[in-house]
């Protein structure tokens, strides 16, 4: 089928304000679904792509990869998806479906995976397309108006708990109380863990406790970090800043793990003694597979977990991006599609 043009907001060059763009999506692929966008989260990854922060992006670029909407068309070979079904799309919207990672349920590690906003247009639009396997049904108990950030930020914060088998008896630290970190605190609390929130902002200490942290500590004060040395089983770093890595590693108990989900663009300078002596480790992970994203949404529905969001109409996309850039967002921004 040939669709009418999609209406979108696009960056035309690195760092430029977004402008209205109409584009022809072409024929609907047999394994794809077409989705009318209702809500789309605004992620720091969108800013990184708009600004060509990670690598030179291709313009025009339509950001948006935390998409909630309803299916309006289904390809002839799409399975288990129906017109009118509400679904979510995250950082990836396609994978090869036949490699060992795909058949093993780790499609997020497929070498042919297709990011939603790299080489294709994303969800700052009235419609978007994705492979049916990445268009995930939104379960009852998850509010669609705030669910968008779960599709990227939420899944990214949730995956480490799954792949490292975090136990309810573990003592877990979360570094950074922002878009990822506020959800990580909520997940760790609902998991049953003792939660320590690390923040460089004194104003966020009380907020972290309200989110579910049992205690807080400065992420930049070496004396405070030293006071909790050797106590944590797992330390989740959700920010992309360069930190006091050795001091953070030393907060870990023997066999403890420091795990990165924030994109740290500068080289990490780490002394290996604190790792070797106590059998500690450093690891990292990307956004999750469809299986883990689905489990995360079910976990949120069961425990009443939702992102803390601020809404902007999609017609005010540039205001939303500026709000996120300013660091004032508490804690995620969601665009409401308003192309009528």
N, C-alpha and C positions, 0 to 999 in steps of 0.2 A: 504494500500500500504506500502511496505517496501522501505525506502529511502537508498541511499548510505550514507556513513558516513559523518557527518558534520565536518567541519574543524574549529577550534577555538583556542583562546588563554586563558590559564587557570592558576590560582594560585594553587600550589600544597601544600602550607602550609601558615600559617599566615605571611603576610608581604613579601612573597617570590616573586621574579621576575616572570612574567607570561611566560609560555612556550607553545609551540604548542601542541595541543591536538586534536586528531581525535576521534569521538565517534559515536556510533550507536544510533539514536534517537528512534528506534523502529517503530511500526506501527503508522500511522497518526490517531489520535482520530477522530471519525466522526464529532465532532463539532469544530475541530481545522482547522487552515489554516497554511500552510508552506510558509515562507517568505525568499526570497533571500535578505540578508542584503546589503544595499548600503552605509549607514552611521550609525554610532552609537556614541552618545554623551558620554562623560566621566564625571561622576557625583561624588561628594564627597561621596555619598552613595556607589558607587562602591569601593572607597578606604576603607570605613568603613567595607565592607564585606570582601575584600581581607585581611585586617588587623585584622579581628575578633574584631573590636572595640566595637560593640554593644552587641554581643553575640558570642559564639563559632560557626564559620561557618563550613560547610561541604566541604571538599576538595576531588578531584579537583573542583575548582569553576571558572566558566566562567562568568565574570561580563558583564555588558552592559544592560541597561534598557531604553535607549533613542534611540530607533531603528526606522530607516526609510528604507523601502525596498519595493519590489514588490512581490505579491503573486505568488507562483509557483505551489501550489497544494491546493485543497479545499476538506475538509472532506465531506462525503455524507450527513451530517445533518447541515453543515454550511449554513448560510443564508446571502444573500445580499453582498456576496464577490465573486469576480471573479478572475481567473488567469490573471496576468498582471496588476492588480490594485495596485497602490502605497498606502501604509498604514503606520501608525506609531504605535509603542508599547511603553508603559510607564512602570512605576514601577510595575503595576499589569498586569497579562496576563490571568487571569481566576477568576471567582467567581461562586457561587453555582447556580445562576439564579432563585432560587425559594423562598428565604427568603424574609421577609418584606422589607429589605433594597434593595435587588436586584430588586424586583418588583416595588419598589417605586423610582427607578432611582438613588439610592445611593449605587451602587455596591461596591464602594471603602470602605464602612463600613461593608461589608459582613464578618461574622466571619470565613468563609471558603475561603476568597479571597486568590489568589495565587500570591505572588510576583514573578516577572520575574527572579530574581537571587537568590531566597531562595528556596533550595530544587530542583532546576532545573537549566539548563544552559541558559545563556543569550546571548546578541547580539554581543559580541566580537567574531564573528564567520561569516562564509559565509552564514549560514542559521539559522533560529530560528522558533519556533512554538508558537502559541497562540490561545486561544478561539476566534472565529470569532467576538464576541461582543466587544472584547478589541483590535482588529485590526482595527484602525480607519482610514477611507479614508482621504488623505491629500487634502485639498481644493485648487482650483485654487487661485493663489496669494500668496501662501506659498512656499518659496524656499526649496525644499527637502534637499539641501546641508547644510542648517543651521537649519532645523526644528527639528532635534533630541532633543535638549535641551528643546523644548517646551513640549515634552511628559512627562517630570518629573518636571524639574525646573520651566518651564513656567506655567504648570498647578497648581503646588503648590503655586506659587505666585498669580495666578488668582483667585483661589477658594475663598479666604477670601472676595474678593470684591462682590462675588455672594451671599455667605451664610449670610453675614451681611448687605446686601442691601446698600452698600456704595453709597452716592449720589454725583453728580457732584459738588455740593456746599460744600462738606466736605473738611476739611483741614487734609491731610494725611501725616504722616511721615513714612519713610522707613529706618530701621536701617540695615546698611551693604550694601555696593555697590559692590557686587560680583556676583556670578553665579545666585542666586535668586534675589538679590536686584536690579541689573541693569534692569531686566525685570519688577520688581514691580514698579520701577520709571516710566518706559515707559507705563505700564498699567495705573497707577494713572494719569499720564499726559493726556493720550488719553481719560480717563474716564471723564476728565474735572475738576479734583480736583486741589486744591493748594497743591503742593508737597514740603515737606521738607526732604532732604536727610541727614541721620545721618551716619557719618563715623569716624573711628579712625585714618584714614590715610589722612594727609593734602594733599597729591598728588592726591587724588581722588575727592577733592572738585570741581575742574574745570570739571572733567569728569562727575560728577553727574549733573552739570548744563547742559552739552551738551546732556545728556541722557533725560533731560526734567524736572529736579528739578527746582523749582523757587528759592530755597535758600538751604543753607547747614548749618549744625551745628555739632560740635564734639559729638560723642557718649560716650566719656569718660571724657570730661571736665565738671565737675559739675556746674561751673559758667555759661558756655554756655547753659547748659540744664535749669538752673534756670531762665535764661533770657527769655525763651519761655514758662515758666510755664503756664498751664491752657489754651493753645491755640489750641491743636490738637483734632480732633474728633476721629481719628483712627491712631494707631501706629503699623506698621507691622514689626516684628523682624525677619529678614531673616538669622541671624547668629546663631551659636551654642555656642558662648562664654558666660561666666558669665559677666554680665554687672552691671551698677549702676541702679538696678531695681527701687528703690524708686524714684530716680531722673527722670528716664524715665516715670514712672507712673505719676509723677507730671507735666509732659508736657501736660497731657491730660486735656481737658475741662470737665466740669460736664457731666456725662453719657458717657465719652469717653472710648475707648476700646484699650487695648494692646493685640495684637494677635501674637502668635508664629507659625512660620513655620520652623525655624531652630531647630535642635535637640540639646537642651541644656542638656548635660549629668550630670552636677552637680546640686545639689539642689538649687532652687531659694529661696533666703532669701528676703522676702517682708514684710514690715510693713503694716498692714491692714488699718491703719487710713486714708491713702491717697485714699484707695478704698472706704471705708465706707462713709466718709464725703461727697464725690462728686458722689456717685453712679457709680463709675468706675468699669470696669471688666477686667478680664484676660481670654483669650481663646486660642485655638490652633486648627489646622486642618492638615490632611494628604494630600497626592496627591488625585486628584479628580476622579469622576466617568467618564465613557465614554461620558455622556451627556455634562458635564462641559468641558471636554477636547475638545470636538467638538466645543462648543461655543467659547472657548478660541482661537482655530485656526481660526474660522470665524472672531473673533474680530481682530486678528492679520492681517488677509488678508485685512479687511476693512480699518485698520489704518496704514498699512505698517510697522507693528512691527515685528522685527526679532531679535533673540539673536545675540550678538556680539561674534563671534566664531574664534577659531584658529584651523586649520586642521593639522592632522598628518595621515600618512598612517597607517593602522591597523598593518602592520608588524613592526611599531615603537611604539607599544602599551606601552612598558615600559618607553620610552622617554616621552610619553604623560602623563603617571601616575606621573612620576617624576616632570614634568612641573606643574601639578596640585598641587602636594604636596608642591612645593616650594612657592606657593602663587603668582606665576607670571602670571597665566592665565588671559587673558582679553577677555571675562569673562567666556566663556565656551570653552571646548575642544571637537572637533569632530573627530572621526576616519573614514577614508575612506577605505572601504573594498578593499583589494588588494590581494586576494588569487589566482589570475590567475597564 
